[in-house]
Amino acid sequence: MLATSAIVFGGADTGWTFYTPYSIRTATAATLMAGGVFVMGFSGIMTGLNFIVTIHKLRAQGMTFFRMPLFVWAIYATAIIQVLATPVIGITTALLVIERFFHVGFFDPKLGGDPVLFQHFFWFYSHPAVYIMILPGMGIVSEVIAVFSRKHIFGYKAIAYSSLAIAFISFIVWGHHMFVSGQSELANLLFSLLTMLVAIPTAIKVVNWTATLYKGSILLDTPMLYALGFIFLFTIGGLTGLFLAALSYDVHVHDTYFVVAHFHYVMMGGTVMGLFAGFHYWWPKMFGRMYPERWGKVSWFLVFTGFNLTFFPQFFLGKLGMPRRYYDYLPQYTFLNQFSTVGSWFIGAGIIIMYVYFLWSLKYGAKATANPWGGKTLEWHIGSPPTTDNFAHTPVITEGPYEYGIKGKAIE
């Protein structure tokens, strides 16, 4: 029998995880929310296909795979995850909607379903989704580190292959989200070991970025400051991930603020810092105007400082047992929560300043030259902002994208 309350307008109270059986039984707008996720999934799949086909078929003459910028390698790995993982969450949300309408027993134990099966499906996509967000940031950092160190990137092939390795490993570690779900001890052990495995390709990137910085002619302009902030904060996020991969410790801090802190050191300390580095790096190219460098550094200082003030105390809150996803907390957690709140003000101030000077630069910023940073990749060989067709004729690539201190030309 068709459920009359399957579609409800208004808010959904399931949280972003849609955990069953509650998401099946709730009378809120879970159907519309799941339907929105299903439709948006097609956008991710089509975007991934677009990038993969473009990278394979539309490279310039002479642009071999190992002459591609590392940002393109990162996008390539991201696109693979989008194409392979996104259909799983689409099918899962479709099954959820079918169960809400027709009471088919996929996930509801009252109907013979298995709610843990939903978690397997959900996290099979949602953990790779973390790397969909972080890999482009890693690609940006590779570009910025090379340009502002004035050095050929150290370990180009290792960084490129590590992006593909991260994409592959992301599909086999979802079970670390389910250590307390009742899955078997053998499964927990295997997922613990596999989760630790992902530290290898990420460490390869950090080591190679650091080696690129070594004895480089480092310029501490705003894009570089955000890239260095990325390395520092993402390293903390990665190292604390090893704690969560350890079974005994994860049981203690599961669903506590330790997880919140770890997640934000990876996502904001990584993805957002990389995004801000990219904004500042390519802003002159996109709009043909320079932003005020001094205010860029002020903004970075506020964001970087505020981030650590906000989220580092949350590791201690989690260790002390404060759970996440609660709107209130016990009195003994008050001081560290207030400390985090003050830190968030610094982040907000830094981002507001960034918005203001970006908007100001669109009209009043100094006009940007074609290559204000001295970059070697293709976009820096055309005007700022680019003309409609970019190049007057298709370039011929003769060298790699980071040939600092090497005779020759990158393009003809």
C-alpha positions in Angstrom: 0.0 0.0 0.0 1.3 3.4 -0.9 2.3 5.5 2.1 0.3 8.7 2.2 3.0 10.5 4.2 5.9 9.6 2.0 6.2 13.1 0.6 6.2 16.0 3.1 7.2 19.6 2.6 9.4 21.4 5.1 12.6 20.3 6.8 14.1 16.9 7.2 15.3 15.8 10.7 17.4 12.8 9.6 20.7 14.6 9.5 22.9 14.3 6.4 23.5 10.6 7.0 19.8 9.5 6.4 20.4 6.7 8.8 17.8 4.0 8.8 15.4 2.9 10.1 14.5 6.4 11.3 14.8 8.0 7.9 12.2 5.5 6.6 9.7 6.1 9.4 10.0 9.9 9.9 7.1 12.0 8.7 9.5 14.9 7.7 10.7 15.7 4.2 13.2 12.9 3.9 11.8 11.8 0.5 12.4 15.2 -1.0 15.8 15.4 0.5 16.8 12.0 -0.8 15.4 12.8 -4.2 17.5 15.9 -4.3 20.6 13.9 -3.5 19.6 11.4 -6.3 19.3 14.2 -8.9 22.5 16.0 -7.8 24.3 12.7 -8.2 23.9 12.9 -11.9 25.7 16.2 -11.9 28.7 14.7 -10.2 28.7 11.7 -12.6 28.5 13.8 -15.7 31.1 16.2 -14.4 33.5 13.3 -13.8 32.9 11.9 -17.2 33.5 15.3 -18.8 36.8 15.6 -17.0 38.0 12.1 -17.8 37.1 12.4 -21.5 38.7 15.9 -21.8 41.9 14.7 -20.2 42.2 11.7 -22.5 41.0 13.2 -25.7 41.6 17.0 -25.7 45.1 17.5 -24.5 47.3 19.9 -26.6 49.9 18.5 -29.0 52.9 17.2 -27.0 50.9 17.2 -23.7 51.7 13.7 -22.6 50.3 12.4 -19.3 53.6 13.1 -17.6 53.6 16.7 -18.9 50.3 17.5 -17.4 50.1 19.8 -14.4 49.7 18.0 -11.1 46.4 19.8 -10.6 45.1 18.0 -13.7 46.2 14.7 -12.2 44.3 15.5 -9.1 41.2 16.4 -11.0 41.6 13.1 -13.0 41.7 11.1 -9.8 38.7 13.0 -8.4 36.7 12.4 -11.6 37.3 8.6 -11.3 35.9 8.6 -7.8 32.9 10.7 -8.9 32.1 8.3 -11.7 32.5 5.1 -9.7 31.2 6.1 -6.3 28.3 8.5 -6.9 26.0 5.8 -8.5 26.1 3.9 -5.2 24.7 6.8 -3.2 22.1 7.4 -6.0 20.9 3.8 -5.8 20.9 3.9 -2.0 18.7 7.0 -1.8 16.5 5.5 -4.5 16.0 2.4 -2.4 15.3 4.6 0.6 12.5 6.4 -1.3 11.1 3.1 -2.6 11.0 1.8 1.0 9.3 4.9 2.2 6.6 4.6 -0.5 6.1 0.9 -0.9 7.3 -0.6 2.4 9.8 -2.9 0.7 12.1 -4.4 3.3 15.6 -3.2 2.3 16.7 -1.5 5.5 13.9 -1.5 8.0 14.2 -4.5 10.4 10.4 -4.5 10.9 10.1 -5.3 7.2 13.0 -7.8 7.2 15.6 -5.3 6.1 19.0 -4.5 7.5 19.8 -1.0 8.7 23.6 -1.8 8.8 23.4 -2.6 5.1 22.3 1.0 4.6 25.4 2.2 6.4 27.7 0.1 4.2 26.1 1.6 1.1 26.2 5.1 2.5 29.8 5.0 3.6 31.0 3.3 0.5 30.2 6.6 -1.2 30.6 9.0 1.6 34.2 8.2 2.5 35.4 8.5 -1.1 33.5 11.8 -1.1 36.0 13.1 1.3 38.7 12.6 -1.3 36.5 14.2 -4.0 36.9 17.3 -1.9 40.5 17.0 -0.8 42.2 15.9 -4.0 41.6 19.1 -5.9 43.1 21.0 -2.9 46.1 18.8 -3.1 46.4 19.6 -6.8 46.3 23.3 -6.1 49.0 23.0 -3.4 51.3 21.2 -5.9 51.0 24.1 -8.3 51.5 26.8 -5.7 54.5 25.1 -4.0 56.4 24.7 -7.3 55.7 28.3 -8.4 56.5 30.0 -5.2 59.6 27.9 -4.5 60.9 28.5 -8.0 61.8 24.8 -8.2 60.8 21.8 -10.3 58.4 19.9 -8.2 60.2 17.0 -6.3 58.9 13.6 -7.2 56.5 14.6 -10.0 55.5 11.0 -10.9 55.2 10.0 -7.2 52.7 12.8 -6.6 50.8 12.0 -9.8 50.6 8.2 -8.9 49.7 9.0 -5.3 46.6 10.8 -6.4 45.5 7.6 -8.2 46.4 5.5 -5.2 44.3 7.7 -2.9 41.4 7.3 -5.3 41.8 3.5 -5.3 42.3 3.1 -1.5 39.3 5.4 -0.8 37.0 2.6 -2.0 38.2 0.0 0.5 38.2 1.8 3.8 34.5 2.7 4.4 34.2 0.3 7.3 36.2 2.4 9.7 33.0 4.5 10.1 31.3 1.4 11.4 33.6 0.0 14.1 30.8 0.2 16.6 28.0 -0.9 14.3 28.3 -4.6 15.2 30.2 -5.8 12.1 32.6 -8.7 12.7 35.9 -8.4 14.5 37.6 -9.6 11.3 36.0 -6.9 9.3 37.0 -4.3 11.9 40.6 -5.5 11.8 40.8 -5.4 8.0 39.3 -2.0 7.8 41.6 -0.7 10.5 44.7 -1.9 8.5 43.3 -0.6 5.2 42.6 2.8 6.7 46.1 3.1 7.9 47.2 2.2 4.3 45.8 5.5 3.0 48.5 7.3 5.0 51.2 6.1 2.6 50.1 8.0 -0.6 49.2 11.1 1.4 52.5 11.0 3.2 54.2 10.8 -0.2 52.6 14.1 -1.2 53.6 15.8 2.0 57.2 14.6 1.8 57.5 15.7 -1.8 56.1 19.1 -1.1 58.5 19.5 1.7 61.4 18.4 -0.4 60.4 20.9 -3.1 60.5 23.7 -0.5 64.0 22.6 0.6 66.6 25.1 -0.7 63.9 26.8 -2.9 63.7 30.5 -3.5 60.6 30.7 -1.4 58.2 33.7 -1.9 55.8 34.1 1.0 53.0 35.7 -1.0 49.4 34.9 0.0 48.9 31.8 -2.1 52.0 30.3 -0.7 51.0 31.1 2.9 47.7 29.2 2.3 49.6 26.3 0.7 51.9 26.1 3.7 48.9 26.3 6.0 47.4 23.4 4.1 50.5 21.2 4.6 50.6 22.0 8.4 46.9 21.6 9.1 46.4 18.6 6.8 49.3 16.8 8.4 47.6 17.2 11.8 44.4 15.9 10.3 46.1 13.0 8.7 48.0 12.0 11.8 44.9 12.1 14.0 43.2 9.9 11.4 45.6 7.2 12.5 44.1 7.4 16.0 40.6 6.9 14.5 41.9 3.9 12.5 43.0 2.2 15.7 40.1 0.0 16.9 40.6 0.5 20.7 40.9 4.2 20.5 38.1 4.7 18.0 35.6 3.0 20.2 36.4 5.6 22.9 36.2 8.7 20.7 33.6 7.5 18.2 31.0 10.2 17.6 32.8 12.6 19.9 34.3 16.0 19.2 37.7 14.3 18.4 36.1 13.2 15.1 34.8 16.8 14.6 38.3 18.2 15.1 39.9 15.5 12.8 37.3 16.1 10.1 37.8 19.9 10.1 41.6 19.6 10.1 41.3 17.5 6.9 38.4 19.3 5.3 38.9 23.0 6.3 42.6 22.8 7.1 43.0 20.9 3.8 40.3 21.5 1.3 39.4 25.1 2.2 43.0 26.2 2.7 43.7 24.7 -0.7 40.7 26.5 -2.2 41.8 29.8 -0.7 45.3 29.2 -2.1 43.8 28.6 -5.5 41.6 31.7 -5.3 44.6 33.9 -4.6 46.8 32.2 -7.1 44.4 32.4 -10.1 42.5 35.5 -9.1 44.7 37.8 -11.3 44.3 35.4 -14.2 40.5 35.1 -13.9 39.8 38.8 -13.5 42.9 40.7 -14.6 43.3 42.5 -11.3 45.6 42.1 -8.3 44.3 42.1 -4.8 46.1 44.0 -2.0 48.9 41.6 -0.9 49.1 43.1 2.7 45.5 42.5 3.4 45.8 39.0 1.9 48.4 38.2 4.5 46.3 39.7 7.3 43.4 37.5 6.2 45.5 34.4 6.1 46.8 35.1 9.6 43.3 35.5 11.0 42.0 32.4 9.3 45.0 30.2 10.2 45.1 31.4 13.8 41.4 31.2 14.2 41.2 27.8 12.8 43.7 26.3 15.3 42.0 28.2 18.2 38.6 26.8 17.1 39.3 23.2 16.4 42.5 22.1 18.3 40.6 22.3 21.7 38.0 19.9 20.2 40.5 17.1 20.2 40.6 17.4 24.0 36.8 17.7 24.2 36.5 14.5 22.3 39.1 12.8 24.5 37.1 13.9 27.6 34.0 12.3 26.1 31.9 15.2 24.7 29.6 13.8 22.0 29.0 15.5 18.6 25.6 16.3 17.1 24.3 17.6 20.4 23.1 21.2 20.7 24.2 21.5 24.4 27.0 20.2 26.5 27.8 19.5 30.2 29.2 22.3 32.4 32.7 20.7 32.5 33.1 21.4 28.7 32.2 25.1 28.9 35.7 26.6 28.9 37.0 24.7 25.8 33.7 25.4 23.9 34.0 29.1 24.7 37.6 29.0 23.5 36.5 27.4 20.2 33.8 30.1 19.9 36.4 32.9 20.2 38.5 31.2 17.6 35.6 31.1 15.2 35.4 34.9 15.4 38.9 35.1 14.0 38.0 32.8 11.1 34.9 34.9 10.3 36.9 38.1 10.4 39.6 36.7 8.1 37.0 35.5 5.6 35.1 38.8 5.6 38.3 40.7 5.0 39.0 38.3 2.1 35.6 38.9 0.5 36.0 42.7 0.9 39.4 43.0 -0.8 38.5 40.5 -3.6 35.4 42.7 -4.4 37.5 45.9 -4.0 40.1 44.5 -6.4 37.6 44.0 -9.2 37.4 47.8 -9.7 40.4 49.3 -7.9 43.0 46.6 -8.0 46.2 47.1 -10.0 46.0 45.5 -13.5 47.5 42.1 -13.6 50.2 41.2 -16.1 49.9 38.0 -18.0 52.2 36.1 -15.6 52.4 38.0 -12.2 53.7 34.9 -10.3 56.2 33.6 -12.9 54.2 30.3 -13.4 55.2 27.8 -16.1 51.8 26.1 -16.8 49.8 27.0 -19.9 47.4 29.5 -18.4 50.3 31.9 -17.6 51.2 32.1 -21.3 48.0 34.1 -22.2 46.7 37.4 -21.1 44.9 38.3 -17.9 42.0 37.8 -18.0 42.1 35.3 -20.9 40.5 36.1 -24.2 37.5 34.1 -25.4 39.5 31.5 -27.3 42.5 31.5 -24.9 45.3 30.9 -27.5 45.5 32.4 -30.9 46.6 28.9 -32.1 46.8 25.5 -30.4 50.1 25.4 -28.4 52.7 22.6 -28.8 54.1 21.4 -25.5 57.8 20.5 -25.5 58.5 20.3 -21.7 57.0 19.6 -18.4 55.0 22.2 -16.4 57.6 23.1 -13.7 60.8 23.6 -15.6 62.4 26.2 -13.3 66.1 26.6 -13.8 66.1 24.4 -16.9 66.9 25.7 -20.4 64.2 25.5 -23.0 60.6 26.5 -23.5 57.5 25.0 -22.1 55.4 25.7 -25.2 55.8 26.9 -28.8 
